[in-house]
């Protein structure tokens, strides 16, 4: 399977949707088939029960003596109702055939006579299907008439038109098929929603992984550039190597700390680790971050009062570094050096630059991942806001009256 991880997850979602829908569809089709067959069987059973009522009732009203008397049959209400019936000799000693007064479906007399003959010959009840004169499907029941010696002397043939049952069955089939189509569509939608929920943890983990990689590249860019500058300076000025070596070591340590902080954040987001909260001297941390930052074409000043906050040192150092990096990169006028002033007091770090400022309408967007008003990836400020929120603090941005953007990172102050 080719493509990105996100593409594979999307394909997996459609596969899960298809499997869920197909599995439920098979069960639904099996149930619908059973329902249709059962309805057809019950329709035939209802018709057979009605035919049995007619043949048994008529058989009991026929009087057997020297002759066959149909006087009671003449007065029976079944004469005027459906199903229709006929009393036929069927090859037994001849008597005049009797037909009910209501013709529900037109039948060929030869067919009725043949059915009666089959009943007389077998001496048992015969059921089956025949065709009417107009091609109608009819259900028939043949019940032999037995004399006192239990010998067949004729047969009662009852005929029922199956078209009403067939129409009722067809309506049920349409309802079942239509209902199945609607349910299958609904199952597809439900399956898509459920599959989306099923892969949501994987998608979230993938997003965290992508963000982690992007943030790693973002955070390492500045110290790597500073490390390269120190190395080039050491190569060009051998006499300064002893002074540059401690700074190089500190940068390497900071890079390791950045990586550790990213791993900690990933574990925090996964819920497998807690913040390492401890008292931190905020003014001293800011001074260290400024000292390690590359100062090429940038003028950075710090005004700090001793301030102690409760925070995770690695994450807080990373947030301050991102604020400073953002100010140095984008807080300058075209062709001029960056001028950045940092103030530390009362648990708040204020970073002010002399750049073009920031559109207040886009301030919230600037804090979102992969979004920035200055052409950057936008990860730096999103990390700062995440760190602030993780510590119960806030990140605010506004423009100075004389120009430039001001970012304020506020954190809870340690209890005295």
Steps between C-alpha positions, in 0.01 A plus 500: 500500500649832387435859596537702816391382842199731484400353163531149639281594796236643266506182293479295818192697603329418171599135530354485853185671373469247216557202732248629755240573232553172313481291818178661613362496145549121477309451824232742384462329162478159667230627737310669215512180292367300791223755557395490133498120490309483828240747375453294183465182706248662735301628200471149363415369848220757537360407161520129577321556830221685321473225237494234772215684673302500177556134401443364850185709551355404161583132552300499823192659337475245217232240587570141393195277447380319192589822327723792584310793646643854466212679675708599800784609274255729317421687820859523624652850506814360336307495172526876475856549620854440385671259469265340248442124497358220290369151587598265217459123447855466378444163333300354788133400448360792311302783656439850383788731588433785738667842465493779758305808396798745526771481236812657654737388225411345162608138479487246219237233579729229366771602745255487793375161388853369471583621849192325637600181320848511657343539845262206441779278376734579791232510766702770676511878509685654206640856501693693239506785250313541174445774243168678447360569157660845507837358609443579867687295756251316719535274798280189502397245759324173415330308780331165412135437594471165676185293539409300807734223381784755485520475123547811282185599318617841386713791611468857618737730308566845653684763301659823635639785294858568617519849354395684820759310701757561228429874499533510877823302478636730228429802720691336783791422268515863387490622859769254608727580204452874544557473873815296440636763261432777751654298784805412293551869424457579869741223591754648261472839672515344848793282394686804369441687827602201713809430290597867536471467877694173491798652319484831687766393755730394217436828315566698819821305559607564141426871535699516824787325327495745209479797738782356710725470195412850381557650844830317533621651173367841606664503841832358387539748217612789722756315717637318196554836327668637811715187532607534139585869552713413804677224310576731205626770736725247672641389166569858388636615841703227670582732789129518600444125511543478875233768550264351241519142624283552815231667290513214252454251781208698638333506160546127464343453842214728401440297185483187711260676732279600208480140386426386854231765531336387178496142621356613832227694321416198287472287814294769671261514206470122512420518872791280610701772677439802722661844493815523713382810687757664726601853607694676224673840509343655192746791473802268503347271238428793268857626540635156408280473192607847381866420556478184289302662219686609182530879507582560133319810370296516822519718809346338807459666838362351821343666800427247771395488860548182706191290431434141597226299325374143520576337166665218309850641431555328164166602355521855638849551353370381168206744507723798585740401223216489249378846600850641463556324168167634369591856600849482344370353173190709438530799736708722277453759229624409149879539479537589869629297790253347741449686826349286774439593863405239759347585835462248784287583803218348703501166320465664158748504214434786259675493161472823299643557154519793258356322200186565297279364775229239467148517365282464810232328290754229421648474849314180590586350162867572565483270802368208295730225378638545147351849477683830522451856388871534420554211263638258760365157585315645797622226730705730725207698639274195514759328721519805727122509539492125571767539770311792655173307508668187636625708796173682559636819345419714198662637187383843379599714205436863411665789318696779664393857441839586350500190280604141537339193654493415870462142626426430865551157651347488848552209743394431860744648749646265763356534846737687734 
